[in-house]
């Protein structure tokens, strides 16, 4: 495991995190912002508090992208397409289950389920595609 962490391409993980974050800014501000904010009672959010929320969100996305890179390494496949398919199936299952369970516990409307789950499926798709190609600087095994 230590080797997998050492061989992870950290600049690429950071770049993918920035892309995932930028997708979120577009997703939650431009495409679905008004509806999502209203349902989550964020209309009158304090702008200073918003910076802390976005900062924590970036850190959490960095953790997600790091785990995607480590999972790609743990799968130990030879071809990029094989790595992508194996890891994305696992990641998509986790995203749907974890985000869905959280939204179910909060009794959110189905439209919010669609917005949040689709965002994370697209973000992890981006992370998986990029990191399956450029995520490791060498072999950890």
C-alpha positions in Angstrom: 0.0 0.0 0.0 2.9 2.4 0.8 4.2 1.9 -2.7 0.8 2.6 -4.2 0.7 5.9 -2.3 4.3 6.7 -3.4 3.6 6.0 -7.1 0.4 7.9 -7.3 0.7 10.8 -9.6 -0.2 13.5 -7.1 -0.2 16.5 -9.5 -2.6 14.5 -11.7 -4.8 13.7 -8.7 -4.8 17.4 -7.8 -5.7 18.3 -11.5 -8.5 15.8 -11.6 -9.8 17.2 -8.2 -9.8 20.7 -9.7 -11.8 19.4 -12.7 -14.3 17.6 -10.5 -14.6 20.8 -8.4 -15.1 22.9 -11.6 -17.8 20.5 -12.7 -19.5 21.0 -9.3 -19.4 24.8 -9.7 -21.1 24.5 -13.1 -23.5 21.8 -11.9 -24.7 23.4 -8.6 -24.5 27.1 -9.7 -25.5 27.2 -13.3 -27.4 24.1 -14.2 -29.3 23.2 -11.0 -28.4 26.0 -8.6 -31.7 27.6 -7.9 -33.6 24.4 -7.4 -30.8 22.7 -5.4 -30.3 25.7 -3.2 -34.1 26.1 -2.5 -34.5 22.4 -1.6 -31.5 22.5 0.7 -32.4 25.8 2.3 -29.3 27.7 1.1 -30.9 30.8 -0.5 -29.6 33.2 2.1 -26.3 31.5 2.8 -23.6 33.7 4.3 -20.9 34.4 1.6 -18.1 33.9 4.2 -19.5 30.6 5.3 -19.8 29.6 1.6 -16.0 29.8 1.2 -15.5 27.3 4.1 -18.1 25.0 2.6 -16.4 25.1 -0.8 -13.0 24.5 0.8 -14.2 21.4 2.7 -15.9 20.2 -0.5 -12.6 20.5 -2.4 -10.8 18.5 0.3 -13.4 15.8 0.2 -13.2 15.7 -3.6 -9.4 15.3 -3.3 -10.0 12.3 -1.0 -12.4 10.8 -3.5 -9.9 11.2 -6.4 -7.1 9.8 -4.2 -9.2 6.7 -3.5 -10.0 6.4 -7.2 -6.2 6.4 -8.0 -5.5 3.8 -5.3 -8.3 1.6 -6.4 -7.0 1.7 -10.0 -3.6 0.6 -8.7 -5.1 -2.2 -6.5 -7.0 -3.7 -9.4 -3.7 -4.5 -11.1 -4.9 -4.7 -14.7 -2.7 -4.5 -17.8 -4.9 -2.4 -20.2 -6.3 1.0 -19.5 -9.8 0.1 -20.7 -9.8 -2.9 -18.4 -8.7 -0.7 -15.5 -11.4 1.8 -16.3 -14.3 -0.6 -16.6 -13.4 -2.6 -13.4 -12.9 0.4 -11.3 -15.7 2.5 -12.6 -18.3 -0.3 -11.9 -17.1 -0.4 -8.3 -17.0 3.4 -8.0 -20.4 3.8 -9.6 -21.9 1.3 -7.2 -20.4 3.1 -4.2 -21.6 6.5 -5.4 -25.1 5.4 -6.0 -25.3 3.5 -2.7 -23.6 6.1 -0.4 -25.1 9.2 -1.9 -28.5 7.5 -2.2 -28.5 6.3 1.4 -27.6 9.8 2.6 -30.3 11.5 0.6 -32.8 8.8 1.7 -32.0 9.5 5.3 -32.6 13.2 4.7 -35.8 12.5 2.9 -34.8 14.6 -0.2 -37.0 14.6 -3.3 -36.0 12.3 -6.2 -34.9 15.3 -8.3 -32.1 15.9 -5.7 -31.2 12.3 -5.9 -30.8 12.6 -9.7 -28.8 15.9 -9.4 -26.4 14.7 -6.7 -25.9 11.1 -7.9 -25.4 12.2 -11.6 -22.9 14.9 -10.5 -20.8 12.3 -8.6 -21.1 9.7 -11.4 -19.8 12.3 -13.9 -17.1 13.5 -11.5 -15.8 10.0 -10.7 -16.0 9.2 -14.5 -13.7 12.1 -15.1 -11.4 10.9 -12.3 -11.4 7.3 -13.5 -10.7 8.1 -17.1 -7.8 10.5 -16.4 -6.2 8.5 -13.6 -6.5 5.2 -15.4 -4.3 6.7 -18.1 -2.0 9.1 -16.1 -2.6 8.2 -12.4 0.6 6.3 -11.6 4.2 7.3 -12.0 5.4 3.7 -11.9 4.4 0.3 -10.9 3.6 -0.2 -7.2 3.9 -4.0 -7.5 
